[in-house]
């Protein structure tokens, strides 16, 4: 068994790798080539947290995975990860655990890459300005994914905590300097999105985080944070304006995301307004962007096949490069 740390992953795996891994994962999901039960969600009310268990199995890959990711918001107050996680990669032919990977890093890459894949497939070819709302643990990878698939000149960043927003923006100027992008803090979320071609929301909000009327024509929006029914980042009027509403997994989104469940429940939109999954787009079953004026929305809650494909790719690269720490259990 190989223990693969954050540093090990970063040595062998790039955001571009992660985007391609997510595309493969979404296509496999659409093809029915992977068994992905809905995640098990166990609430921890005393800590305002929850335990999430996400299994996946792909016979064609001879691999299975189980991600354990636990969401505990108050960890941030103590300088601990809000979403501690590990990914187990399992040999599909023997049932043995082949690797244990740092789950926070895998999650950051594959969650950021979902937005990257959506923008790569749905956004206008020429995009100049981006907007990022939310500066938590998933935000750096979201920002890097945006920059990986489109050449931008400027990104505006907003967070309800102004000091955290300033610190995050300065950190991104240093860590993502190779992309040669101007990073600016925005005073409000509406200021952040007012001229944005690409918009990412990655917050735990229970109410919409910007004015949907202010999104410009041609924008592509990736909503990442609303992974539970009571959460809602997207303003319903944006969904009404959108020419297409896409998902990582329609089944998962309609089971979990308040961004879609709430406007469906009150009749703002109907299921006829929902376009389909990115995997279906990759297979040519549904249309993508038709022109540069359309507003397109991507909703992602995360599916375990993303972890499986990413973990298998990381493991293979780590073995090839001699990264990771071998560990043998005593029988």
N, C-alpha and C positions, 0 to 999 in steps of 0.2 A: 504494500500500500504506500502511496506517495502522499506526503503532506505538502500542500502547495500554498505558500503564503502570499500576501499582497505583493511583496517585492518580487516573488517568483513569477506571478501573473504578469506584472508590469514589464518584466524582462522579455516575455515571449508573445504578448498579446496586445494589439493596438485597437483603437476605437474603430478603425476601418475593418479590422478582423471581426469586431463585435457586430458591426452593421451587417456584414455579410452573413455572419452566424444567425442573426435574428431573421434575415430574409429567408434563409434556409429553414429555420424553425417555423416561421409563419406558413411557408409553402407546404411543409410536411403536415402541419395542422390542417390545412385546407384539403390536402390529399387524403386525410384519414390515415396517415402512415405512422401515427404516434398515439399512444394511449395516455391521455392526460385527464385524470379525474379532477373535478373542481377542488380547489384548495380546502383543507380543513382549517376552520377559524375557531379558536377557543378564546373566549374573552377572559381578561384578567381585570375585573372591575376595580379592585382595590388599588391597582396601579395605573388605571386608565390605559391599559395596554391590551395586547392580544398576541396569541401564539399562532403562527401560520405554518402549515405543513404542506409542501407542494411536491407531489410525486409525478414522475413521467417515465415512460418506457417506449423505446423505438426498436422494434425487432430488427429492422434493416441496419441499424447502427450497432447491434449487439450490445446495447447499453441501457441502463436505467439511471435515474437520479432521484434524490430526495433533498429538497432544500428546506431547512428549518430557519425561518426568519421571524423574529419576534419584535413587534412594534411597541416600544415603550417610550412615549413622548417625553416623560419627565427625566429620562437619562441625560438629556441635553443640559439640564440644570447642574449635573454633576460631572460634566465633561466626558460622558460615556456615549457610545454610539446609540442613536435612537432606534436603529434597526439591526441589532446583533444577529449574525447569521452564519451558517456553514452550509456547504453543498457536499453531499456524498455522491460520488460517481461510482456506479456499480457495474461490474462486468455482467453483461446480459447472458453469457454462456455458462457462467459458473455461479453467479449470485454473490461473488466475493466483492468487497469494497475495494475498488482500484485506487481511489484517491479521496482525500478530504481537502476541499478547497476553501479558502477564505471567502465566506459567503457575502460579506459586505462588498468586496471588490467585484465578484462575479455579478452581484445584483446591480451595482453602479454601472458597470459596463453594459450589461444586457438591457437595463432599463433606459439608459441614455441612448443606446443603439436603437431602441424601438422608435424613439423620436427621429433618430438619424435615418432609419429605414423609411419612415413615413415621409419625411422631407425629401429624401432621395427619389421616392416614387411619385410624390404628389405635388411638391412645390414647383413654382416657376423655375425655369433654368437660370434666369438672371434675378438674383436676390441681393439686396444691398444692406438691409437693416434687419436686425433681430431683436427680440425682446424676451427676457427671462424674468418670470415672476416667481419668487421663492429662492432662498439661498441656503437651504438645508443640505443634508448629507448627499442627496441625489443630484443636487444642482451642478456641481462641476462637470460630471459626466454628461449631463444634458447639454450643457453649454459646448463642451468639446464635440459632441455628436453633431450639433447644429453646424459648427464650423468645419467639421470633417466633410460634409456633403455639399455645402454651398460656400462660395467665396464671398464673405461679407466684409463691409468696411466698418460697420458700427453695430454694437449691441448695447441696448439699454437694459439696466438691471434694477428690479424693485423688490423690496422686502418690507414688511410692516415694521420690522426692527431696523431703523435707519443706520444705527451704528454697525450692526451685523452686515448690512448691505454694503456699507463703505469698506469694511474689512474684507468682505468677500470679493468685491470688485478689484481692490488692490491686489489681492492674492491671485486673482485670475489674470491680471495684467502681467504678473511674473510667471505663472506656471503655463500660460497659454500664449506667451509672447511670440512663439514661432508662427502663429496664424496672422500676425500683423493686423490686428483688429483693434479699433478704439472701443474701450469699455467705459460706459458712463453710468452713474447712478441716476435714477429717476425719482422725482419727488412724489409721484403717484403712479399707480398701476396704469391709469389711462394715459399718462405722459409716456410711459414706457412703450405702449403698443401703438401710439397714434400714427406712426409711419412705418410700422414693422411689416416686413414680408413674411417673416417666420416668428411665431409666438409659441413659447413653452410656458405652461403653468405647472409648478411642482410644489404644491402647498397642501396642508391638511385642512383647508378651509371648508366650512359647512355652508357658505354663502358665496355667490359669484364674486370673482376677484377683479373684474374689470367691466366696463360698459361695452356691451356687444355692438352697440351702434357705432362705436369709434374704431372698430376694426376695418381697415381699408380694403378695397377691392383687390382681389388677387392674393390675399394673405392665406397662409396655411397655419393652422393652430394645432398643437399637440398638447392634450390635457393628460397629465400624468398622476396627479395627486389624489383623485377621488376614487379610492379603491374600496370604499364601503358605501352602502346605500344612503347613509345620512350625510355624506360629504358631497360638496358641489362647488366646483371651480368655475364652470362655464356658465355665462348668462344665457338663459333660454332664447333670447332674441337672436343670439349668434347662430344657434341651431336652425332657427327659422330662415335666416339669411343664407345659410350654407347651401351650396350646390351638391355637396356630398359629405356624408358622415361615415367614417371608416373606423375599423376596430382592429386590435390584435386578435381578439376572439369575441365574436358576437355573443356566444353562449356565456362567457365569463363576464363580459360587460353587462349583459342583461341580468346577471345574477348579483352583481356587486356594485356597480358604479352609479352613485346618485346623480352624476352629470346627465345621464341618460334616463335613469329610472324616474326621477322627479318630473321632468317635462313630459315623459310618456304618461305618467299617472294623472297629470292635470290637463292633458290634452293639447299641450303646446305643440308637440310633434306626435306623429304616429309611427308605427313600425314600417310603414311604407316610405318614410323619410330616411331610413337607415340603409346605407349603400351596401356595406359588406366588409369582409375582412381583407387585410393586406395580402394574405396568402391567395385569396381568390383573384385579386388584382394581378399578382405575379403569374397566376395560371391563365390569365386572359378571360376569366369568367365574368368580370365586372369592369366597367370603364374607370379610367382615371381622370386626370385633369383634361378638360376639353379646350380651355382657353385661359389666358392670363388674367381674366377678370373674376373668375370663380373664387369664392371663399370655400376652402375645404377644411374639415375638422377631422382629427384623429384622436380617438379615445383609447387609452391603454390602461389596463389594470394589471398586466403581467400574467404570463402563462408559463407553466413549468417546463414546457419544451424549450423555451429560451435558455433556461439554466442548463438543461441537458445538452443541447448543441454547443453552447459556450464552454461548458465544463469538459466535454469530450475534446473539443478543439484545443483548449488550454492544456489538457493532460497530454495529448499527443505531442504538442509543441514542447512541453516541459521534458518529456521523455527524450525527445530528439536532441534537445539542447543540454540535457543533464541538469535541469533545474529541479528544485524541490528537495524534500528530505525523505529518504526511504524509512519506513517504519514497519517492523514485523511483529505481529502480536504472538504471544506465547500460547500454544495449544494446550 
